[in-house]
Amino acid sequence: MPERINKMKIIAFYLPQFHNIPENDEWWGDGFTEWVNVKKAKPIFDGHNQPRVPLNHNYYNLLDDDVKIWQADLAKKYGVYGFCYYHYWFDGKLLLEKPMEQMLENKKVDIPFCICWANEPWTRAWVGETKTLIPQKYGSKKEWKEHFDYLLPFFKDPRYILDEGKPLVVIYRPEIIDVLNDMLDYWNELAKNAGFEGLKFAYQSAGMDELPKNKRNDSRFDYDIEFQPAYAFTKLNKNTLPVLRKIKKVVSDFVEKRTGLTLRFIGSGKVAALNRVDYDKAWETILNTTPESIINVPGAFVDWDNTPRHGERGRVYIGKTPEKFEKYLSEQIRRAKNVYHKDMIFMYAWNEWAEGGYLEPDQTSGYAYLEAIKKALDENGENPWQH
């Protein structure tokens, strides 16, 4: 598959948790998939668009290859360049790996792709608990080679996204890897031994614990992906978040002292409360962001509403429409070329249904958000699939 380096590559993050695995059955109940959270969602306020319902009630199973073929064909039809698959590897233990492995074997799933290693420990954070279900260990050369050897067939696939002849690898949270540079150096060596010129490494900046600036110079990363809308949310609230947390703590202590009632806390000490964010302000922040360095890669988002997972302690973006999304994305496409000097944008997301970040058609908007992507690309002459 030829690289389309002159046109904009919108690469959508892709969640594989739409099929049963024994671990999820044990941890969350028999038959658990992401659809369980989606279906049980309730509206929390007037006009709250929950539950989200796939068009024609298409609660698919990702072990069905026809679903994966449909997704790939649909994405390309509307100008999405490729998928970035979340990959779960825990010192040799794999989770949710079957859709990606089946994709590798089935060339009819015809779309460029890359891999993002979701390298956090697997916890019960979704329900506000800190219990670790599977720890994350990074080991040394033996373990690094085992992981690389697993990934190598994906890198060699002609659909894999290459940058200057090097497979693009995204790491979700590199700052928690204590052997980071040694591991990446070894992977680069192994890639060269396998016939590549090396690897291109990227990481996600979500405004939380991303790689500190003072470590970037000695890191091995070629790209810093601005993961939206979290990256913009941190910028939008950088002065108010610490103050709000202190206020919530004072209020909760006062209530407990006076009434004996304890307000419910979440792990970091924040009082549970629905967080509503203005969609337009979030996008305004995105479009006013100046890249911190030449390695920054712009991001975009279609929507965010994680109340299906978190209920009233979730975050909802208010005021989105397909027309707004098209306008904002069109501007971000121009900024990607003219400000960031990049030909790719990482999009949140293809199918994060339980967090509201999906481009797949639903009962409320149909194909409108996919159509918005195509229009934004076409009006800028940047559709990678336009012949």
Phi, psi and omega in degrees: 000121184290143175288139177251075191283345183269350180249160185288128178262103171272114183250117186262130175296141190230122181263126182269006189276053177235044172201160183283141168224151183302322183297317179292324176300319181290317188278326190238354180115151183303134176083010183293131164219180179300333180296334179299313178296319183297314185289329184274357183297147180233147173293137184257337180215165180302129180085002180287121185278077176216147355285153174280134184238122177300148178303133181060027179052045183278070176277077191287166173245120185289355173280353176272114182298330179299327177294315181294324176294316178301315180299314182297314181296320180294315180301312182293325180303326184254014170095357176292127186285317184192179179247147170247103186282130171287133186237130187243108183230124181235084178052045180099342177274127180254145171229145174056033187273341191296317179303319180290320178294321177294321176301318181301321183281335186253101184289352176287343172280079197263083178207142175300151180208159168221180187236137171244116177283111176277086196269015175283158167299151177273119185231183175260033183299331181303329181253022174078019179247157182255004182300131178271127179268318173223120179287162177247120178238148188250343171062210181221204191305321181301311181290323179295322180291320178301318179293314179299316181299326176294320184282336187304316178300329176291315180302323184282347182292138182296345178276347185293139183285121178251149175231114186055040178078005183247133176300137180271122181238125179256138175241128188295307183225079182293337185293345179263002179268110186286344180246031193307298187295321178298318180294314181293323176299318181292319176300320177298317178298315179295323178296319178295320177297334181272001176105359176269169175276358183135195177239154171254122183256137176228156174223161181266127168260114181248013179077015182249267183241042182295170183306123181299149182302323184288354178255355184290323184295329180256013178271177182249017187271134177271335185220143174242106184275123176282099184282113182257149008269005184298321181299315179290323181300318179296317178295319182295331186240019187298333181266339187259333184301311180298322180294316180298321180295321178294318179298315180300320180294316179298315181297315183294322178296321180295314180298317181295320181294319184280325189245344185082358179271140179254120175290145184287130179252151172255162191321315186277002181098008180272138175289138181295127178196141177294132181251112179260131182237138180285121182301318182293319179294323178298313180291326176300319177296317178301314186283348176257004181284131173262127181302135183289336179204174182289348180270355181294138177241131183289152176242173177207161175215148179270322182188169175207127174201098184262020177295335173302331177269321193245357179060224186284000172258018180270187180231134183232133174265129189253133170103014181282147172216159177301324182294317177296315181301316179299314181298312182293318181294321178301317178293321180293327176298315179295320181291326178302317181283314192270331183256314181271340183058045179234156177246027176215148176228130176267124187255131170261110357205178177280316189212040175275070187296323182281357174239014176072001184260080181218148176256345178300149185293143176233176185291335183278315188245355182059231182262015191300323182283329171293318177298325178297321178297313181298317180296317181297320178290314184297319183291342176258003182065033189240017180285115184290345181255008180276122182261000000 
